[in-house]
Amino acid sequence: MVKISDDTNVERIEHKSKKNIALGSIFGYLSFFVSIIHGLVLTPLILNTFGKVDYGIYGLATSIIALLLLDFGLTNATNTYLARLRAKGDKDGVQRFLAAIVKLYFIIDIVFAIVIAVVYFLCPVMYRSTYTPQEIEKLQFLILIVGGFSIIGLPFSPITGVIATYEKFGFNKFTEFFQKVAYFGLTIACIKLNWGIIGITIVNVACGLFTTIVRIIYMRFYLNVKLDLRLNVTKGELRGIVTFSFWSLIYAIAARLVLNITPSILGIVSNSNEVALFTIVTTIEGYIYTFGAIANTFFLAKVARSDAYGSEEERQEHLQKLAAKIGKLQFSLIALIFLGFVTVGREFITVWLGPDQAYQSVYWCIIAICLYNVFAIPQVVLESAMFARGFMKQLAINSLFKAAINLTLSVWLSRNEPGVLGSSIIGNMGDAVNGAVGASISIMVARFAQLALDNYAYHKCLKISLRRFYKDVFLKGGICAGASLAFGVALHYFMPISNLKIKLLVNGFAFVVVYCLLIAFINFNKQERLYYIDQGLKLLHIRKVKIAGATDAGSVEVSENKDDGKKD
């Protein structure tokens, strides 16, 4: 049996943490590129093979389960408490806490099974105006498949949090990468064998179940963390978990009343085509979000560890610098993929899905939904700090406002009638604002309202200087992004190429080159460039580079040494 050391030496843990974050990022981006291949190959293949209706039914079934699959706030509670216990070196506390959480999940499982049964029998009533009786039967069967897997896997969902707490991000992302590769291959087989959308759904949940089993084995035999249900937490610990979990539950419910509930709203007030279109939108939105947010789950343990040491002033300054450093990098990544889509998105959608005019609204839907990510993803460290320091209540209340705004606007804007905003308000575009487009506008407004409230909470609770943060993260990067977008749009309109695929590749490549050059030489200074290059080379064991005076906020001096054959 391999045992993990309980060494609590901060410098040693920080060194390992940086390597684990880098390794997790590598597998995260590999997983992301597999997801891109999924979208490029599987989405049009499924649409062309089984049709929009079946694809929409699949998206509706998964969104219903995601909407209902509430963990009562235990995921956030699990990650936060485990990070605190690990920061203190309390391995026994980790195992006691894990046992208590899994017991609670088994109770939730029973509630979840009852809710799925109720929804199953209500489907013919809820969607009778959108789908035929045969299509509703298919939807019910998919709900049983996805719901059944969720019931089996839910009690073991804390396992991912345990692995992340020990900062083994590489393994978490590797299993995610393997799951997507397996799903891709098996889905192609299902299509070739004509197993239909039901076969694809079964393959999807089977790959997820296998990944869960692998993670359980890794936690038990590599991390040496036992899942012993005989262990119990103290009353004080349980009270803290329940209090934190309550606000996490509110946060989780509110989050589901945005993207997850939209297909159901469209299924009730619009039509099946709009459900299918929005499913495509959320697929691409997921890719854009993932590209910028791969490292989002990597910093909770780091923030919790920094809060355990040093004076209040030192902790505040460390958080300010860490937030700016990570935010600057995150903004550079998310802006690249988002602005790249803004530049070549129309050509991409036409090449990807075909010239059907109905698909063109997907472009505007994605821009509306994803613009929020450009500003929210760079604030991941601040969000992690709110979790780590116990300010879940503030984030939950903000999320409730977002949900209320979205529900109010979405039902109105998604209705299956032309021009619900009216052409007199926004010109001729008003006639197109319904269905998936209207729902996307609703989500955009609600998300930005929450972002404003979250920023106020960061300033009030964390004592962060938002002016300094925005200047450090967005000022130079925003100038680079704006210049790159102007270049990309100008090239789009004046490029003398008629072939759509060639135009897409040339325009996209030119935008990426210009953007990366501007970001590298304007947004990042020389020390930051050398620091990130050094980290990449060290991870690949190409050379050893000693960075004198390096801190979490970056490095100030770089000196190169020849590789002496020893491990870092």
Backbone torsions as a table, in degrees:
resi	resn	phi	psi	omega
1	MET	NA	134.5	177.9
2	VAL	-92.8	130.2	-178.2
3	LYS	-112.1	143.2	177.5
4	ILE	-92.3	132.7	-179.6
5	SER	-66.9	144.4	175.8
6	ASP	-91.7	19.9	-178.8
7	ASP	-52.9	126.1	-178.8
8	THR	-108.5	13.8	176.1
9	ASN	-60.9	118.3	-171.3
10	VAL	-63.3	-44.4	-177.2
11	GLU	-63.4	-41.5	-179.5
12	ARG	-66.5	-42.4	179.2
13	ILE	-64.1	-41.3	179.7
14	GLU	-63.0	-39.2	178.6
15	HIS	-62.1	-46.1	178.7
16	LYS	-65.3	-36.9	-178.6
17	SER	-60.2	-43.5	-179.5
18	LYS	-62.9	-41.6	179.4
19	LYS	-67.4	-39.5	179.3
20	ASN	-66.6	-38.2	177.6
21	ILE	-63.8	-42.9	179.4
22	ALA	-63.7	-43.3	180.0
23	LEU	-65.9	-42.1	177.6
24	GLY	-62.4	-37.1	178.6
25	SER	-64.6	-40.5	179.9
26	ILE	-61.6	-51.4	179.3
27	PHE	-67.4	-31.4	177.0
28	GLY	-62.1	-42.8	179.8
29	TYR	-74.7	-31.1	172.1
30	LEU	-62.0	-43.6	177.3
31	SER	-62.5	-39.0	179.1
32	PHE	-62.5	-43.9	-178.6
33	PHE	-68.0	-31.6	173.2
34	VAL	-65.1	-38.9	177.4
35	SER	-62.3	-38.7	177.6
36	ILE	-61.9	-42.6	177.7
37	ILE	-63.0	-39.9	174.3
38	HIS	-51.7	-52.9	-175.8
39	GLY	-64.4	-43.6	-177.4
40	LEU	-66.1	-34.3	-174.4
41	VAL	-100.1	-52.2	-170.1
42	LEU	-74.0	-41.8	-175.7
43	THR	-59.5	-54.3	178.0
44	PRO	-65.8	-30.2	179.8
45	LEU	-66.3	-44.2	178.6
46	ILE	-67.3	-42.0	179.2
47	LEU	-61.2	-44.6	-177.1
48	ASN	-74.0	-30.6	-177.7
49	THR	-81.7	-44.8	-173.0
50	PHE	-110.6	-13.1	176.5
51	GLY	93.6	163.9	-178.6
52	LYS	-62.4	-38.0	-174.1
53	VAL	-64.0	-49.4	179.5
54	ASP	-62.8	-39.7	178.7
55	TYR	-63.8	-41.4	177.5
56	GLY	-65.3	-38.1	177.4
57	ILE	-62.6	-42.1	177.5
58	TYR	-60.9	-46.8	178.9
59	GLY	-63.7	-38.0	179.7
60	LEU	-66.6	-43.2	-179.3
61	ALA	-62.0	-46.1	-179.3
62	THR	-67.2	-35.7	179.3
63	SER	-69.2	-35.3	178.2
64	ILE	-63.6	-45.6	179.8
65	ILE	-65.5	-41.2	178.1
66	ALA	-63.0	-35.0	178.8
67	LEU	-68.4	-39.7	-176.1
68	LEU	-83.9	-22.2	-171.8
69	LEU	-77.8	70.8	177.7
70	LEU	-85.0	133.8	176.4
71	ASP	-100.6	13.7	178.6
72	PHE	56.6	34.0	176.0
73	GLY	79.6	6.6	-173.6
74	LEU	-74.4	-25.5	179.2
75	THR	-63.9	-51.1	177.8
76	ASN	-62.9	-39.9	178.4
77	ALA	-63.4	-43.1	-179.9
78	THR	-60.4	-51.3	-177.4
79	ASN	-62.5	-41.4	-177.7
80	THR	-68.8	-48.6	-177.7
81	TYR	-67.9	-38.7	177.9
82	LEU	-64.0	-38.8	178.2
83	ALA	-63.1	-40.2	179.1
84	ARG	-66.3	-44.8	-179.1
85	LEU	-64.7	-40.9	178.3
86	ARG	-64.9	-38.7	179.6
87	ALA	-62.0	-30.2	178.2
88	LYS	-87.4	-6.0	-178.1
89	GLY	74.4	22.4	-176.3
90	ASP	-92.5	83.8	-178.1
91	LYS	-70.9	-36.5	176.1
92	ASP	-61.9	-39.1	177.9
93	GLY	-63.6	-36.3	177.0
94	VAL	-59.6	-45.9	-177.1
95	GLN	-70.6	-37.2	177.0
96	ARG	-65.7	-45.0	-179.8
97	PHE	-62.8	-42.0	-179.5
98	LEU	-61.7	-41.2	179.1
99	ALA	-62.4	-42.6	-179.7
100	ALA	-65.6	-42.0	-178.3
101	ILE	-64.8	-42.6	-179.3
102	VAL	-64.1	-38.7	176.4
103	LYS	-60.2	-43.9	178.6
104	LEU	-63.0	-37.2	179.4
105	TYR	-65.2	-35.5	177.6
106	PHE	-63.6	-36.8	177.0
107	ILE	-66.1	-43.0	178.4
108	ILE	-61.4	-36.7	179.1
109	ASP	-55.0	-42.2	-179.2
110	ILE	-63.7	-45.5	178.6
111	VAL	-61.4	-43.8	-178.3
112	PHE	-61.9	-41.7	179.7
113	ALA	-62.1	-39.2	178.7
114	ILE	-65.6	-43.2	-179.0
115	VAL	-64.3	-41.9	178.3
116	ILE	-60.2	-41.5	179.0
117	ALA	-61.6	-41.1	179.4
118	VAL	-64.2	-46.7	-179.4
119	VAL	-63.3	-38.4	179.6
120	TYR	-55.5	-45.5	-176.9
121	PHE	-80.1	-18.0	179.1
122	LEU	-87.7	-14.1	-177.2
123	CYS	-53.5	-45.5	179.9
124	PRO	-59.9	-27.3	179.0
125	VAL	-82.9	-43.8	-174.9
126	MET	-67.7	-38.4	-170.6
127	TYR	-117.4	22.4	-177.0
128	ARG	-67.0	-26.5	-179.4
129	SER	-85.5	-8.7	-175.6
130	THR	-109.1	-38.3	-174.7
131	TYR	-122.9	155.4	175.7
132	THR	-76.3	164.0	177.9
133	PRO	-56.5	-37.5	179.2
134	GLN	-67.2	-39.3	178.6
135	GLU	-68.7	-35.0	177.5
136	ILE	-66.9	-38.1	176.0
137	GLU	-60.6	-41.6	177.7
138	LYS	-63.8	-42.3	177.4
139	LEU	-60.3	-43.3	179.6
140	GLN	-62.3	-41.0	-179.4
141	PHE	-65.9	-39.7	177.8
142	LEU	-65.5	-37.0	177.4
143	ILE	-62.7	-40.1	177.6
144	LEU	-63.9	-41.1	-178.8
145	ILE	-66.1	-54.1	-177.7
146	VAL	-65.9	-41.1	178.7
147	GLY	-65.1	-38.9	178.7
148	GLY	-62.7	-44.1	176.7
149	PHE	-61.9	-41.5	-178.9
150	SER	-62.8	-37.6	178.2
151	ILE	-64.1	-40.1	179.4
152	ILE	-69.1	-42.4	-172.8
153	GLY	-85.5	-21.1	-174.5
154	LEU	-55.9	-47.3	-178.5
155	PRO	-60.5	-20.2	-177.3
156	PHE	-102.2	8.9	179.1
157	SER	-63.1	-26.6	176.6
158	PRO	-65.8	-14.3	-176.9
159	ILE	-59.7	-42.3	178.3
160	THR	-60.0	-39.4	177.6
161	GLY	-65.2	-37.6	177.8
162	VAL	-62.5	-47.2	-178.9
163	ILE	-63.3	-39.9	178.0
164	ALA	-67.4	-35.2	178.4
165	THR	-62.2	-37.4	175.7
166	TYR	-82.5	7.4	174.0
167	GLU	58.5	33.7	173.7
168	LYS	-91.8	60.1	-175.2
169	PHE	-65.2	-31.4	-180.0
170	GLY	-59.7	-43.1	-179.3
171	PHE	-68.4	-44.0	178.5
172	ASN	-57.1	-46.0	-178.4
173	LYS	-73.3	-30.2	177.1
174	PHE	-65.6	-43.6	178.7
175	THR	-64.9	-35.8	176.1
176	GLU	-64.5	-42.2	178.1
177	PHE	-61.9	-45.6	179.6
178	PHE	-62.7	-41.7	180.0
179	GLN	-59.5	-42.5	-177.8
180	LYS	-71.0	-37.4	178.0
181	VAL	-64.4	-44.8	179.5
182	ALA	-63.5	-42.5	179.9
183	TYR	-63.1	-40.3	179.8
184	PHE	-60.8	-49.9	-178.7
185	GLY	-63.6	-43.4	-178.0
186	LEU	-70.8	-32.2	177.7
187	THR	-67.0	-41.1	175.6
188	ILE	-58.5	-42.2	178.7
189	ALA	-62.6	-41.7	178.8
190	CYS	-60.9	-40.8	-179.9
191	ILE	-67.1	-42.4	179.6
192	LYS	-64.6	-35.5	-179.8
193	LEU	-85.9	-1.5	178.8
194	ASN	58.2	46.1	178.3
195	TRP	-83.3	-5.9	175.4
196	GLY	77.2	-178.0	-177.2
197	ILE	-66.5	-26.3	178.3
198	ILE	-68.1	-42.7	177.5
199	GLY	-62.1	-40.8	179.0
200	ILE	-63.2	-40.2	179.3
201	THR	-64.5	-42.6	179.3
202	ILE	-62.6	-42.6	178.1
203	VAL	-60.8	-42.6	-178.8
204	ASN	-60.5	-48.9	-177.8
205	VAL	-71.1	-31.4	178.6
206	ALA	-65.9	-41.1	177.7
207	CYS	-63.6	-39.2	177.6
208	GLY	-65.3	-40.3	179.2
209	LEU	-65.1	-41.4	178.5
210	PHE	-61.9	-42.0	178.9
211	THR	-61.8	-39.4	178.7
212	THR	-62.4	-42.6	179.3
213	ILE	-62.6	-42.0	179.3
214	VAL	-62.6	-40.7	180.0
215	ARG	-67.4	-36.1	177.2
216	ILE	-62.6	-44.6	179.5
217	ILE	-62.4	-41.5	-179.8
218	TYR	-63.5	-44.6	-179.5
219	MET	-62.3	-41.4	-175.3
220	ARG	-73.4	-44.7	-169.8
221	PHE	-102.0	-16.8	176.8
222	TYR	-104.0	-48.3	177.4
223	LEU	-79.8	-14.5	179.7
224	ASN	59.2	36.6	175.8
225	VAL	-104.2	117.9	-176.1
226	LYS	-89.8	143.6	172.9
227	LEU	-99.6	86.4	-176.8
228	ASP	-108.1	104.5	-175.8
229	LEU	-72.0	-5.7	177.2
230	ARG	-79.0	-16.5	-178.9
231	LEU	-76.7	150.2	-179.8
232	ASN	-134.0	150.2	174.2
233	VAL	-91.9	164.2	178.6
234	THR	-75.3	166.0	179.0
235	LYS	-62.0	-38.4	179.1
236	GLY	-64.4	-42.7	178.6
237	GLU	-64.9	-42.2	-179.4
238	LEU	-64.7	-38.4	178.8
239	ARG	-63.3	-41.5	178.7
240	GLY	-64.8	-39.7	178.7
241	ILE	-63.4	-45.6	-177.3
242	VAL	-64.7	-42.9	-179.9
243	THR	-62.5	-48.6	179.5
244	PHE	-64.0	-40.6	-176.6
245	SER	-66.7	-31.2	179.7
246	PHE	-59.8	-48.4	-179.5
247	TRP	-72.7	-30.1	173.7
248	SER	-65.5	-35.4	177.0
249	LEU	-63.4	-45.6	178.0
250	ILE	-59.8	-43.1	179.2
251	TYR	-61.9	-43.6	-178.6
252	ALA	-67.3	-41.4	178.9
253	ILE	-62.1	-47.4	-178.3
254	ALA	-62.2	-39.1	179.7
255	ALA	-62.5	-36.2	-179.1
256	ARG	-74.5	-16.8	179.8
257	LEU	-87.1	25.8	176.2
258	VAL	-124.0	-91.2	-177.7
259	LEU	-67.8	-43.7	-173.8
260	ASN	-67.8	-31.5	-177.1
261	ILE	-86.7	-17.1	-174.9
262	THR	-60.9	-44.5	176.9
263	PRO	-57.3	-37.2	178.4
264	SER	-67.6	-39.8	177.4
265	ILE	-62.7	-44.5	178.7
266	LEU	-64.0	-37.2	178.8
267	GLY	-65.5	-25.2	-178.3
268	ILE	-92.5	-45.0	-172.5
269	VAL	-102.6	-8.5	-178.3
270	SER	-122.4	-124.6	-178.8
271	ASN	-149.6	173.9	-173.9
272	SER	-65.8	-32.1	178.3
273	ASN	-63.7	-39.3	179.3
274	GLU	-68.9	-33.3	174.7
275	VAL	-62.7	-45.0	179.3
276	ALA	-63.3	-43.3	179.3
277	LEU	-61.9	-42.1	-179.4
278	PHE	-69.1	-31.1	175.1
279	THR	-62.6	-39.8	175.4
280	ILE	-63.9	-42.4	179.6
281	VAL	-58.8	-48.0	-178.5
282	THR	-67.2	-29.0	176.2
283	THR	-63.2	-49.7	-179.7
284	ILE	-69.5	-38.4	177.0
285	GLU	-58.8	-38.3	177.6
286	GLY	-62.7	-38.0	178.1
287	TYR	-66.6	-45.6	-179.4
288	ILE	-63.6	-44.9	179.1
289	TYR	-62.6	-45.3	-177.1
290	THR	-61.9	-41.0	-179.5
291	PHE	-58.3	-42.1	-178.4
292	GLY	-85.0	-20.8	-170.5
293	ALA	-115.0	18.5	-178.0
294	ILE	-56.4	-37.7	-176.2
295	ALA	-92.1	9.4	-175.1
296	ASN	-59.2	-34.0	-175.6
297	THR	-89.5	5.7	-172.3
298	PHE	-88.9	-9.9	-165.7
299	PHE	-109.7	-4.7	-179.3
300	LEU	-63.3	-44.9	179.4
301	ALA	-63.7	-39.0	-180.0
302	LYS	-64.9	-43.5	179.2
303	VAL	-66.0	-43.5	179.0
304	ALA	-61.6	-39.0	179.8
305	ARG	-67.7	-40.4	-179.7
306	SER	-68.5	-29.6	178.8
307	ASP	-73.5	-13.1	-178.0
308	ALA	-88.5	-6.8	-175.1
309	TYR	-136.9	152.9	174.3
310	GLY	86.1	170.9	179.3
311	SER	-78.1	170.8	179.7
312	GLU	-61.3	-42.2	179.9
313	GLU	-64.7	-39.6	179.1
314	GLU	-65.9	-41.1	179.4
315	ARG	-65.3	-40.4	180.0
316	GLN	-65.8	-43.5	-179.7
317	GLU	-67.8	-38.2	177.4
318	HIS	-62.7	-42.8	179.5
319	LEU	-64.7	-42.1	179.8
320	GLN	-60.0	-45.2	-178.0
321	LYS	-71.5	-41.1	179.3
322	LEU	-64.0	-42.7	179.1
323	ALA	-61.3	-41.7	-179.8
324	ALA	-68.6	-42.2	-178.5
325	LYS	-63.5	-50.4	-178.8
326	ILE	-70.0	-38.8	179.7
327	GLY	-61.9	-39.2	179.0
328	LYS	-62.8	-43.1	178.9
329	LEU	-68.2	-43.7	-179.8
330	GLN	-63.4	-40.3	178.5
331	PHE	-63.0	-41.1	-179.7
332	SER	-60.9	-37.8	-178.8
333	LEU	-74.6	-48.6	-175.6
334	ILE	-70.2	-34.9	178.5
335	ALA	-66.6	-34.7	178.2
336	LEU	-59.2	-51.2	-175.0
337	ILE	-74.1	-37.5	-178.8
338	PHE	-69.5	-49.8	-178.9
339	LEU	-69.2	-30.1	173.5
340	GLY	-61.4	-40.6	177.8
341	PHE	-68.1	-40.9	177.8
342	VAL	-57.8	-37.9	-176.7
343	THR	-72.0	-47.4	-172.2
344	VAL	-119.9	13.4	-173.8
345	GLY	-61.5	-39.3	-178.3
346	ARG	-64.6	-46.9	178.0
347	GLU	-63.1	-39.3	-179.6
348	PHE	-60.7	-45.8	-178.2
349	ILE	-64.9	-40.4	179.6
350	THR	-65.6	-44.6	179.1
351	VAL	-66.5	-38.6	-174.3
352	TRP	-74.3	-49.6	-171.4
353	LEU	-107.1	-14.2	-179.6
354	GLY	108.6	171.4	-174.0
355	PRO	-80.1	4.3	-179.7
356	ASP	-53.9	123.4	-176.0
357	GLN	-62.1	-26.3	-179.2
358	ALA	-61.4	-28.0	-177.4
359	TYR	-77.5	-15.1	-175.0
360	GLN	-66.6	-27.0	178.7
361	SER	-67.0	-20.1	178.7
362	VAL	-58.6	-36.3	-178.8
363	TYR	-57.7	-50.1	-177.7
364	TRP	-71.1	-33.3	176.6
365	CYS	-60.9	-44.9	-177.4
366	ILE	-66.4	-41.7	178.2
367	ILE	-61.3	-44.4	-178.7
368	ALA	-62.2	-44.5	-176.1
369	ILE	-74.7	-37.9	-170.3
370	CYS	-88.3	-14.7	179.5
371	LEU	-57.5	-36.4	178.2
372	TYR	-57.7	-39.1	-176.5
373	ASN	-62.4	-29.3	-179.4
374	VAL	-61.2	-31.3	-178.7
375	PHE	-99.6	-29.1	-174.9
376	ALA	-83.2	-42.5	-176.4
377	ILE	-60.2	-39.5	177.6
378	PRO	-63.6	-10.2	-179.1
379	GLN	-98.1	21.1	-174.2
380	VAL	-60.9	-38.3	-179.4
381	VAL	-65.5	-38.0	178.7
382	LEU	-66.1	-40.7	176.2
383	GLU	-63.7	-42.7	178.1
384	SER	-61.9	-37.6	179.0
385	ALA	-66.6	-35.7	176.5
386	MET	-63.3	-41.8	176.0
387	PHE	-63.2	-50.1	-173.7
388	ALA	-63.6	-31.9	-176.2
389	ARG	-97.1	5.3	171.4
390	GLY	83.4	23.6	179.7
391	PHE	-98.1	42.6	-177.7
392	MET	-68.1	-32.4	-176.5
393	LYS	-58.3	-44.9	-177.8
394	GLN	-62.7	-43.8	179.6
395	LEU	-66.3	-37.0	-180.0
396	ALA	-65.0	-43.2	179.2
397	ILE	-63.2	-42.1	178.0
398	ASN	-61.8	-39.8	-180.0
399	SER	-67.0	-32.9	176.2
400	LEU	-63.9	-40.4	176.2
401	PHE	-61.1	-42.3	178.3
402	LYS	-59.8	-46.3	-178.4
403	ALA	-63.3	-41.7	-179.4
404	ALA	-63.5	-43.0	178.9
405	ILE	-63.8	-44.1	-177.3
406	ASN	-65.5	-45.0	-179.5
407	LEU	-62.7	-40.1	-179.3
408	THR	-65.0	-47.6	-176.8
409	LEU	-76.4	-37.3	-171.7
410	SER	-65.4	-43.8	179.8
411	VAL	-61.6	-36.5	-179.4
412	TRP	-74.8	-49.0	-173.7
413	LEU	-76.4	-19.5	-176.4
414	SER	-90.1	-5.4	-174.9
415	ARG	-58.6	144.6	-175.1
416	ASN	-81.7	66.3	176.0
417	GLU	-150.4	145.6	-173.9
418	PRO	-70.2	142.0	170.0
419	GLY	60.7	50.9	-180.0
420	VAL	-66.1	-23.8	173.2
421	LEU	-84.4	-22.1	-179.9
422	GLY	87.9	131.6	-179.1
423	SER	-66.2	-19.9	179.2
424	SER	-70.6	-18.2	-177.5
425	ILE	-88.5	-50.6	-175.3
426	ILE	-125.7	28.7	177.2
427	GLY	75.4	-156.1	-176.2
428	ASN	-64.5	-24.0	179.5
429	MET	-63.5	-20.4	179.7
430	GLY	-59.5	-30.6	-179.8
431	ASP	-68.3	-20.2	-178.1
432	ALA	-95.5	-4.9	-175.7
433	VAL	-85.4	87.0	171.8
434	ASN	-161.0	178.6	178.1
435	GLY	55.4	-134.5	-176.5
436	ALA	-63.7	-35.4	179.2
437	VAL	-65.3	-47.1	178.5
438	GLY	-61.3	-41.4	178.8
439	ALA	-63.2	-38.5	-179.0
440	SER	-67.9	-38.6	176.5
441	ILE	-63.7	-41.4	177.9
442	SER	-59.4	-45.5	179.9
443	ILE	-62.9	-41.4	-180.0
444	MET	-60.5	-48.3	-179.2
445	VAL	-61.6	-45.3	-178.2
446	ALA	-64.3	-41.3	-178.5
447	ARG	-66.0	-41.4	-180.0
448	PHE	-69.6	-31.1	174.5
449	ALA	-63.4	-43.3	177.6
450	GLN	-65.2	-39.9	-179.6
451	LEU	-58.9	-42.4	178.3
452	ALA	-62.5	-43.2	179.2
453	LEU	-67.3	-39.2	177.8
454	ASP	-62.8	-39.9	179.3
455	ASN	-63.5	-38.6	175.5
456	TYR	-62.5	-41.0	179.2
457	ALA	-65.9	-39.9	178.1
458	TYR	-59.1	-43.7	-178.6
459	HIS	-67.6	-42.9	-175.9
460	LYS	-73.9	-44.6	-173.1
461	CYS	-86.7	-39.5	-175.7
462	LEU	-95.3	-7.7	-177.9
463	LYS	58.2	36.4	-179.2
464	ILE	-87.5	140.6	173.1
465	SER	-82.5	101.6	-179.1
466	LEU	-68.0	-32.1	177.1
467	ARG	-61.4	-45.2	178.3
468	ARG	-65.8	-41.4	-179.6
469	PHE	-62.8	-48.2	-178.4
470	TYR	-65.2	-36.7	177.8
471	LYS	-65.1	-46.2	-178.1
472	ASP	-66.1	-36.5	-171.7
473	VAL	-91.7	-44.8	-166.6
474	PHE	-106.8	-17.7	-171.7
475	LEU	-64.5	-66.5	-179.1
476	LYS	-66.8	-40.1	179.4
477	GLY	-62.5	-38.2	178.9
478	GLY	-65.8	-38.3	176.9
479	ILE	-63.2	-45.2	177.9
480	CYS	-61.6	-43.1	-179.0
481	ALA	-64.4	-43.7	179.8
482	GLY	-64.0	-42.4	178.8
483	ALA	-65.1	-40.7	179.5
484	SER	-65.5	-41.3	179.6
485	LEU	-64.6	-42.9	178.4
486	ALA	-60.3	-41.7	178.0
487	PHE	-63.5	-45.9	-177.8
488	GLY	-64.0	-42.4	-179.8
489	VAL	-67.2	-42.1	178.3
490	ALA	-61.9	-42.5	179.3
491	LEU	-64.8	-36.6	179.5
492	HIS	-59.5	-42.8	-174.8
493	TYR	-85.1	-25.0	-174.2
494	PHE	-109.2	-1.5	-179.8
495	MET	-71.2	122.7	-177.1
496	PRO	-84.2	56.1	179.2
497	ILE	-125.6	125.0	-177.6
498	SER	-91.4	-28.5	179.6
499	ASN	-68.6	119.8	-172.2
500	LEU	-64.1	-42.1	-177.8
501	LYS	-66.9	-43.4	179.6
502	ILE	-65.5	-41.2	178.0
503	LYS	-61.1	-41.8	178.1
504	LEU	-59.7	-48.0	-177.7
505	LEU	-67.0	-46.1	-177.9
506	VAL	-65.5	-47.6	-178.6
507	ASN	-64.8	-43.5	179.3
508	GLY	-63.8	-43.9	-179.9
509	PHE	-64.7	-43.7	-179.6
510	ALA	-62.7	-41.9	178.8
511	PHE	-61.8	-46.5	-178.0
512	VAL	-61.0	-42.9	-179.6
513	VAL	-62.6	-49.2	-179.2
514	VAL	-63.0	-44.6	-179.3
515	TYR	-61.0	-48.7	-177.2
516	CYS	-63.3	-38.3	178.4
517	LEU	-65.4	-44.7	180.0
518	LEU	-64.8	-44.4	-179.6
519	ILE	-64.5	-43.9	-176.4
520	ALA	-65.2	-38.7	-171.5
521	PHE	-105.6	-7.6	176.8
522	ILE	-115.6	-48.8	-177.1
523	ASN	-73.3	-39.1	179.1
524	PHE	-104.1	137.2	176.0
525	ASN	-83.7	177.9	-174.1
526	LYS	-60.9	-42.3	-178.8
527	GLN	-63.9	-39.7	179.6
528	GLU	-67.9	-40.1	177.7
529	ARG	-61.5	-45.9	179.9
530	LEU	-64.8	-36.1	-179.4
531	TYR	-63.2	-47.8	-177.9
532	TYR	-70.7	-36.3	175.3
533	ILE	-62.9	-43.8	179.9
534	ASP	-61.0	-43.6	-179.6
535	GLN	-62.7	-40.1	178.3
536	GLY	-65.4	-42.5	-178.9
537	LEU	-68.7	-39.2	178.4
538	LYS	-65.3	-38.3	179.0
539	LEU	-63.6	-35.4	179.1
540	LEU	-85.5	-0.1	179.6
541	HIS	58.4	33.6	177.0
542	ILE	-79.4	-37.9	177.6
543	ARG	-157.9	167.8	174.2
544	LYS	-109.2	130.1	179.4
545	VAL	-128.6	127.3	178.8
546	LYS	-94.8	125.5	-179.3
547	ILE	-107.3	107.1	-178.7
548	ALA	-78.7	136.4	177.2
549	GLY	72.7	16.3	-178.3
550	ALA	-70.8	141.5	175.9
551	THR	-135.4	-179.3	177.6
552	ASP	-63.9	-21.1	-179.4
553	ALA	-86.1	-2.6	179.3
554	GLY	136.5	-163.5	179.5
555	SER	-130.2	155.6	-176.5
556	VAL	-116.4	-14.8	-179.0
557	GLU	-152.5	138.9	-178.3
558	VAL	-127.4	129.9	175.2
559	SER	-133.2	135.1	-173.4
560	GLU	-97.3	134.7	173.3
561	ASN	-119.9	151.4	177.2
562	LYS	-72.3	147.7	-179.4
563	ASP	-68.1	123.1	-179.3
564	ASP	-98.9	10.9	176.1
565	GLY	86.2	-2.3	179.5
566	LYS	-92.6	152.7	177.6
567	LYS	-76.0	149.3	178.3
568	ASP	-68.2	NA	NA
